Amino acid sequence: MSDNIIAAPELYNLIKSGAEFALIDVREQGIHAQGHPLFAASIPLSRIELEIERLVPRKAVLVVLMDQGGADNLAQRADQILKDFGYTNVARLENGIAGWHEAGFELFSGINVPSKAFGEFVEHECQTPHIDATELARRLGEGEEISIFDSRPFEEYNRMCIPGGIDMPGAELVHRITANVKNESVPIVVNCAGRTRSIIGAQSLRNAGVRNEIMALKDGTMGWYLSGFETEKGAERIAAVPTDEQLAEQTGNAREFAVKCGVRYLKPAEFDKMMHESVGKTTYLLDVRTLEEFEQGHIKGSQHAPGGQLVQATDEYVAVRSANLILIDDRQVRAWMTASWLRQMGWTDVYVFSELKATELEKGVMAAQSLKEWESLSAMELDAVLQSGEPVAVLDFSTSLQYRKSHIPGACWVIRSRIERDLMLLPPVGLIIATAEDERMAHLAAPEIREARPEVIVRVLKGGNPAWRREGRTIETGDTRQLSPAEDVWYKPYDNKDKVRERMQEYLEWEVGLISQIKRDATASFQIMKTWDK
């Protein structure tokens, strides 16, 4: 590595070495999903100021930035932003993705690939039992009592679930199972949207010693839908919380398995020591409890990372390889179970901490990154401007999916990193209003709009799109005026407007195919623990 440039072979060897560093793909997530190295975390240039300090908390760690290569200068732009934020060891991948591909290294499509591939390895190595949709429907139709638990967050479950399914996300499965299944003769089926969380959820129950017949629903709700069965929408069944006695039993089982995997428990003095020594190694505080518990009181500096999602999408919470991962849960069981999976995924330094009262706590959500604010106007003022007939443009910097769902009438959608290029498609106006679902995105975009169109007055909608809706003002839906191509985020199969069945089938085939690709790549270090008694 020289002049802050690292060649693809050097990067590959760095990944294999187990060194502590972060590989950051600064392209838009939709482009990232077309092909990237296995352990590249997606932090698009458009959002890098909002995400970098959460995902890369230690500013002395090596950060390798990656873009498309060629004439693409996204990594160079991101390099300057990180230096402005105080990062002192920033490098760029030589010729970006193009250089990686030309060197003959593996490119992975999709998002959260390490976690998805890990799920397939778990099923293969553990021989996790599964049931397909047709067989499940047959058994239910014959009147058999079967408990169906959906391992996704409530929002996903509420959108579409298996009829009769109960929401019990990820790490909550082992935590709550004995409170919701009283009879060991009742079969348990765990499902998610596709495969990973179904497999991990079902295997978690097996690893924790649950004696019922346990099966993952093959291909999840997608498999159910593709088999021609109706899904339920708007369900609100949430799993009951365990009693102290039930909790103690499951905590003991989860702890025993996690310790066999190499997870360590931290006492308060050990926790304090590790935090004081964190200047020399990146340490993440990951609170795996429910959002409600997190908001009632969490350790200062921790981020909410519900256990199931942390395993399902590890790269969305942790970007630095070989970091310390401290999982926080005052009930312990969720942290033990989640930690056992992270150890098996190849994270070597994984710890559980439960004594929250011994530390400084704060309430509410994790503090948002504060930014310099641009001059703003209210929703009422914007409405008056729009009604005046004056030449004005509203630019929306939400995600394309958020824009599709709800935006201000007449607003144009644009990707922030493409302002300079895509604003050329905007007709001449005297005033531009920047807005977004997250108002901070508009404040970030405003000075860049001014730089691209110096003759125009630029303002930010105070409170963003939520403020507009709170006042009951008219909204518009659909992909109506997109100045940029909609490649800012990866679209789930059911987010597509057409060929949904084809996209679902492609996605499921992609997941299954990850095992062979992981073997070719040879940078993963999955180690599956097989200690259950079945």
N, C-alpha and C positions, 0 to 999 in steps of 0.2 A: 504494500500500500504506500503510495507516494502522492504528495500534493493533494491530499484529501480525496484521492481517487482509488478505488479498490477494484481489481479485475475479478471477473466471475470465478476463476479457479481459486483465487485467494478467499473469496467469500464462501465458496463451497467448503473449503478446508476450515474456515472459521466456524461455520455451522457444525461441522463434524467434531470439532475440538471440544465442544461444550462450554466455550467461553461465554462470559456475560456480555451481551450486546443486544441491540435492537435492530431489526431489519424492517424498515418502514416503506411501504408502497404509497407514494403520494398521488398516484392517479386516482380518478374517480372510482368508487367501488364497483360500478358496472363494468369498467375497463379492467380493473383488478380481477374480477370474476372470469374474465376471458383467458387469463393465464398468468401465473406468478409462481415464484419459489414456494415450497411447502410452508416455511415458517415466516413468510412475509406478513406483517400486520398491515391492514388497510387503514391509513389515516389520510384521506384526500386533502390536497392542498387547500381546497375550499373550506375545510373545517379544522385545519391543523392547529390554529391558535386555541381552539376550544377543547381539543382532545389530547394534545401532546403531553401536558404536565400530569394528567391522570394516568396515561398509558406508559409514559417514560418519566417517572418521578425523580430519578437521580440524574442531575444535569452533567455529571462527569462521565457517565457511561458512554461507551462507543455507540453512536447511532449511524447506521448506514441507510442512506436515502436512495430510493429507486424510482425511476419513471419509465417512459416508453423507450427512451433512447433516441438517437438521431437528432432531429431538430427540436425535439421536446425539451423544454427547459424547466419543467416543473420541479425537479430535484434541486436545481440551482436556486430557484426562488424559495423553496422550502429551507434550504441551507441557510439563507440569510435570516429567515424568520426564526429558526432555532437559535442562531447566534444572538439575535436580538433578545431572545428569551433567556439567554445565559447558558446555553449548552456549549460545552467546550471541546467536545471530541466528535465532530460531525464529518462523515465521509459520504461519497456518492459512488454508486455502482457504475463502473465504466460502461458507457453505452446502454445503460438501463436493461430493460427486459430483452431488448434485441441482443445485447452482449451476452446475457445469460443463456439465451436460446442458441446463439451461434457457437457457444462453448460446449454445446451438447448436453446441457443439464435439463432436468425435468421441469416442465411447466404444468401446474395444476389449475384446472378451471374450478369455478364455484367459489364459495366463501366458507369460512370456518373449517377449512379442509382438514387440519390435523385432528380436530375433534370428530369430524364425520368419519374419517378413516379409522380412528381409534375405535369407534362404535362397531365398525365392520370387523376389526380384529377381535374385539371382545366376543362377538357372536361366534366367530370362527373358532377361537381358542377355547371358549367356555361351553360351546355347544348350547347356547341359550335357547331353551324351547320357544317355539313360536306357533301361532295359530293363524291361518289365513282367514280372510273376511267371510268367505263362503261357509267354512266350517263353524266359525263363531256364530254366524247368522242361523245356521241350522240348529246348533245346540240351544241358542236362545229361543228359537221358534218352537222347540220341543219342550220348553218350559223349564230348562235347567237354570238353577240359580248360579250366576256368574257375576263376580264383581269386576267392573270395568273402570280403571283409573287412568285419567288423562294426565300425562306428566308435563304438560306445557303450562306456561303462565296463563292466568285467567283470561287475559284479552284474546289469546289465540283459541283457547277452549271455548269461550263465549261466542266467537265468530263461527265455529263449525266443530262439532264433536260427534262421536258415536252415540246414537240414541241411548239414554240411560247412563252414560258415563259420568263419573264424578271427577272434579278437578283436584288433583293432588300433585303439584309440580315437583319434578326432580327430586331434590334431597328431602322433600316433605314426605315422600313415599315411605321410607324406613321410619321416619319420625312419627307418622300418623297411622300406619297400617293397622296396628293392633286395636286402635280405637274405631276402625271402620270395617274390619273383618273379624268377627268374633268366633267363627267356626272354621277349623282347619280343613274341613271337607269342601269348603267353597273354593272353586278355582278362581284365580286372579289373572286378569288380562290387563297389561299396561300398553297404552298407545300414545303416539304423538302425531305430528303431521306426516312424517315419513318413517324413518328407521332408527336414527341414532338414539333419541331419548326413549323410545320404546325398548330398545335393547339394553341400554344402560339402566333404565328404571327397573326392568324385570330382573336383570342380573344383580342389581343392588339388593333387592328383596331376597334373592337366593344367597348372596354373600352374607346377609345379615341373619340368616338362619330361619327365615319364614318357612313354615312347613307345608303351606298350601301348594297345590299345583299352580305354578306360575308360568305365564306365557307372555311373550311380546306379540302384539298384533302385527303380523307381517305387513310391512309397508304402510302402517298407520291409517290415518283418515284418508290419505290418498288411495291406498289399497282398497279401503271400504268403498270409496266413491267409484274407483275404476271397476269394481266388481258389480256395480249397478245398484248399490244400496243407498238409501236416503240418509243424509246427515242431519243432525239437529242443530238449529241455530238459536242463539240467545239463551242457552242453558246457564243456570246459576247455582248448580249443586257444588258445594265446596266441602272437602273432607273435614271431619271433626278433628279437634285437637285432642291428644292423648291425656289420660290422667297421669299423675306422678308415678304411679306403679307401672303403668304401661310404658312410660317414658324411660324409666330406669332399666327395664328389660331390654328395650331396643338400643339404648345408649351403650349398655354393656356389650351387646352383640356387635354393634358398629365399631366400638373402640377396639375390641379384640381383633377384628379383621384388619382395621387400619394400622394397628401396631405391627401386625405381621407384614404389612406392605412397607413399613419403614417410616410411618408418620410419628412425629414426636409431639408431646404435650408441653406447653410452655407455662410455667408458674409466673406469677406477676414479676418477680425479680428477674427472671430470665427474659421476660417480655421487655422490661425496661432496658435491660442491658442490650438486647438486640436492636432496639430502637435508637439507643445512643450510638451504637456502632454502625448504623445504617449509612453513614456517610461514605463507607468504603464498599458497600454492596447494596444493590437495589432491593428494597423490601416493600412488598405490597400488603396492605391491610384489607382483607376481603371479607366483608360481612355477609354471611350466607343465609341470614334469616329472612323473614318476609319483609316487604317494604314497610308495612305498618309497624313492625317491631323496630326496624332501622330508624324510622322517623321519630319514634318515641324516645330514642336515645342511643347514640352510637359513638364509638371511639373517634376522637378527633383525627382527621386525616384518612379515615377508612372510606371505602366506596362500597355501595350496595352491589352485591354480586350473588344473587340467589343461586344455591348450589347446583341445581339442574342446569341452569343457563351457563354457569361457569364451566361446567364440563362440556356442554354442547357448543359453546362459542368462546373458548378460553382466550383467543386472540382479541376479543372485544373488551377484555378486562386487563390483560397482561401482555405487554409487548416486548419485555426484556427477557431474553432467554437466560436460564440459570439463576434467576432471582430467588430471593426468599419469599415464600408465600405463606402468610399467616391467616388462617381461616378462623373467623370469629363467630361464636354461637354460644350464648349463655346456657342453651340446652344441650350442647355438645354433639348430639347425635347427627345433626345435619353437617356439621364441620367434619366429624370423623369420616362419614360416608363419602363426602365430596373429596376430602383429602386423600382417601384411599385411591380414588380414581386418578387424581392428579399425579400421584406417585407412579401409578401404572402407566400413565401417559409419558413419563420420562422426566418429570420435574423432581429433582433430587432433594430439595430443601423445602419441605412442606410441614407446617406446624398447625396445631390447634390451640386456640386460646379462648377461654370461656369466662374469665373473671372480669367482666366489664366494670363492675363497681369499683375495682381497684385502679381504674384509669380515669382520665378526664373525658367526660361525655358531652356531646352536643346534640341538639334536637333538629328536626327538619331534614330536608334533603341535603345531599352533598353540596357544598358551596360551589357555585358556578364561577368559572373564570371571568374576572372583571376585565372590561375593555374600555378603551376611550370611546366616549359616546359622541355621535354626530348630532347636529341640530335636528330636532324632530318636530312633528306636528301631530295633533290628535286625530282620532277617527272622525270626529265631527268636522274638523277643519278639512280633512281629506275629502269627505263627502261633499262639502261645499265647493271645493276645487273641482271635483269631477262633475258636479252639476252645472258649473259655470260655463262649460263648453270651451275653456281655454285649452291649448295644446299641452297635454300632460301625459306622462307615462308612469304606470305603476309597475315596478319590477319586483317579482316574487322570488326570493332565494330559499324557499322551503325545498324539501326533497320533491322530486317529480311525483311521487305517490301522494304526498301531502297536498301538493298543488292540484292533482287530479280530484282529490276528495273535497277540497274546499279552497276557493280563492276569491279575492275581490273582483267583481265584474270588470272586465276589460284589462285585467292585469296580465303581463307577459311573464313567462317563466324563463329563468336563465341560471346557468351554473356560474358561481362566483369566479372560479379560476379561468373562465373564458370571457370575462367581461370585455376585455380589449377587442377581441375578435367578433364576438356575437352581438355586441351593441351596434355594429355596423348595419344590422338588420332592422334597427329601430328607426322609424321615421323621425324627422326633425321635430323637436319639442323644446319648450322653454323651461320645463320643470320635470324632474324625475323623482318619484317617491320610491324608496326602497323599503320592502317589508319581508316578513318571513314568519313561519310558525315560531321559531326561536329568534326573538328580536335582535340578539347579538349578531346573527348572520347579516342582518341589514346594516348594522353599525360597521361591521368589517367591510362590507361591500361599498358603502357610501364614498369613502375617499378614492376608491379605485374607479368608481363611476365618474367622479369629478376629474380624475386624471385622464380618463378616456374621452370625456366630453366636457372640456373646461369651460365651454360657453354656456353650460346648463346649470341651473340652480338644483341642488340635490338636497333632499330631506329624507328623514326616516320616520315611518309610522310608529308612533309611541305605543308600545305594547304589542306591536306586530299584528298578525292576523287574529290571534285570540281576542285582542281588544276590539277589533272590528266586529267580531261575532258576538261578544258580550253585550254590545249595544243593540243587538238585534238587527243589524244591517244586512242587506241582501248579499247573498254569496252566489258564486258560480261554481259549477263542477265540470270535470272533464279535462282532456288534454287540448285546451282551446288555442293557446298562443304560445308555442314553445320556440324561443329563440335558439336554445341549445338542444342538441340531441339528448334524449332521456336515458343517459347512461351514468347517472350520478349514483344510483343504487342498484343492487342486484334484485331482480324481480322474482319473487317466489312463483312457482308454477301457476297458482291461482290468482296472482296479480296480473297475469297476461290477459289481454282482451279476447284473444282467439286461440284456438288449438290448445285449450287448457288440458285436455286429456293427454294429448301428445307430450306437452311439457311435463306433466306429472310422470309419465312413463319414462321419459328421458332422464328426469331427475333421479328416479329410483334406480335406473340402470347405472347412472353415474356413481351413485353411492356404492353399489355393489362392486363396481370396477376399481374402486380406490385401492383395494388390497394389492393388486398386482402393480399398480403405479407406485405405491409406497415402497415396495420391495426394490423396484428399479432405482428409485431416488436414493435410498439408503441413508437418509439423514435422520429418520425417526428412530427413537429408542424405546418403543413400547415394550413393557414387561408385564404380562398378564399373570395375576396371582390366582391360582386355582386351589382353594382350600375348603370349598364348601362340601357338605356331606349330603348328597342326594342319591 
